[in-house]
Amino acid sequence: MLPVFGDYQSDENYYADVDISTLIGTKDIPILLIQGELDSMVVVEDNRNFFEELKGKGKTVAYLELPGLDHAFDLMGGTAQRRRIEAEIKNWLRFFAD
């Protein structure tokens, strides 16, 4: 996949020192993290760790890692992966609509 925003390759975690409470505050806002397994812009392990940290703080959070997909997976209109992503998001939203 061609990079959407240039040739960005980095293992550096720019958010390593950011406190979660700074990002989301003290409220329990439902969060859905969607990560491409082959993401070339966001370090996958950072999002996995972020998910675990949020769970550990009692936040309502779900994590969906998409096998074989890069950062701009949402640009894959009409594919089976795109349909799966849309279905997962709809299911997640329905859970909180009740």
Secondary structure, DSSP 8 states (H G I E B T S, - for coil): ---TTSS------TTTT--HHHHH-SS---EEEEEETT-SSS-HHHHHHHHHHHHHTT--EEEEEETT--TTGGG-TTSHHHHHHHHHHHHHHHHHH-
